[in-house]
Amino acid sequence: MESTNEIINFSTSLLNAWTPSNTNTSIPRFTPQDPNQNYQRVSERWIENGSFLRLRTLELGYTFSESFLTRASIHSARVYLAGENLFTITKYKGYTPDLGQNDGQNGGGSGTLTKGTDHGRFPLARMLMVGLQVNF
């Protein structure tokens, strides 16, 4: 999101890019031409700790007792609440630290120098589900 030589949504961090009046910054000057190649994809400038902790799946349920259900002619019943991708804890600045294996599609390459490169993939969708399982 800081690659100014591409047509993308830019990060707000580019508001702190180098200018003659803003020289105390680690972000190179904002220029679509990029004559100094400051925004190349393969650069140590982009190296960042991608450690993260994620709660991927959680399900809480309650199974009703048989003695409670026999009055209603029900053999078994269970109610549950489930969630996927509930949270991710990370200091990573991109959309998601879960880069996965780059498959060479959507602007990414599959070469040695592009493995683990963030190409702006969106984070996994959060899902919440409520359910009821009943056997008559």
Buried (B, 14 or more C-beta within 10 A) or exposed (E): BBBBBBEEEBBEEBEBBBEEEEEEEEBBBBBEEBEEEBBEBEEEEBEEEBEEEBEEEEEEEEEBEEEEBEEEEBEEBEBBEBBBBEEBEBEBBBEBBBBEEBEEEEEBBEEEEBEEBBBBBEEEEEEEEEEEEEEE
